[in-house]
Amino acid sequence: MEFVQDYASFLARVLTLLVAFGVLLGMIGGMSNRRRGRQREALEVEPLNRRYEAMSRRIQHGLERNRPNLLARLKERRRKKRQQEGEGRLPRLFVLDFDGDIRATAVDSLREEVSAIIASAKRDDEVLVRLESPGGMVPGYGLAASQLARLREANIRLTISVDRVAASGGYLMACVADRIVAAPFAVIGSIGVVGQLPNFHGLLKRHDIEFELHTAGEYKRDLTVFGENTDEGREKFRESLQEVHDLFKHHIGRYRPRLDLERVATGEHWLGERALELGLVDDLGTSDDLLLERRERMELISLSWHQAPSFSRRLSVVAESLLARLRSPSQARM
């Protein structure tokens, strides 16, 4: 038994040294990353037409047993391609993906993608954004909507496709588009604002715990988590929510002036078919339909901006995992 305890103590020391070594390497890597700046960032470009053509060829190859006919079709395809090249460049459809969380962190990539498009777009080029978001914090989604508005200001036609959900902040983004296409069962709308927080003042008071909060400015803090909230503070909080809601409606009215905001800006959400009837979207369909429809007459280009995790970040994840195992080895497993 004593041997097991000694071995466990030795193992803990070794793991501690490994963690310390990892932290040291992380600090060194962090300094190196700061010197390199943004070298780890990259814009990935993928031609989608080739993907669809490859899928089509695989199916034809599996179904076609008569090789001469297959060769004839390949020759015809090459002839059409040469003809298209002779007629000039096909307009491009830039395809972006936005998968929104509560803080709209994907806006960091979106802003770079939009800048790249504006810098390189030609006449007749368009943008398709495959949007999925249930909404979240106002500043993040306000910035994301502003990034999409840059495309319209640059006279680049913008289509937004919603396959699953574009609610609240997600719809704040979607309404900027020249055209909104939603799947029949996609969740659309939720044009409203919500704010909530718990208050533990009563619990602290029952246990004779005092909490002090000092502010400079009458409304620096309208509601608090631990302090005693007042009716005046609650009213101010509601006024702030109403102000954001009014800005939300004004933003939608700017881009969709025919929309009956008194009818739809109630915080409710609807499925795609009902949203079409209310004027929240323009057409029903999926992003796959849009891409297949345009693949013959446009060059489809998928853009995605990525920032590789830094060396220090990867080491910090390893260090956190090791520390978790040292603290509670029985709970660090699934």
Secondary structure, DSSP 8 states (H G I E B T S, - for coil): -HHHHHHHHHHHHHHHHHHHHHHHHHHHHHHHHHHHTTTTEEEEEEEHHHHHHHHHHHHHHHH---HHHHHHHHHHHHHHHHHHHHH----EEEEEEEE--TT-TTHHHHHHHHHHHHHH--TT-EEEEEEEE----HHHHHHHHHHHHHHHHTT-EEEEEEEEEEETHHHHHHTTSSEEEE-TT-EEE-----------HHHHHHTT-------SSTTS-SS-SSS---HHHHHHHHHHHHHHHHHHHHHHHHH-TTS-HHHHTTS-EEEHHHHHHHTS-SEE--HHHHHHHHTTTSEEEEEEEEE---HHHHHHHHHHHHHHHHH-TTTS--
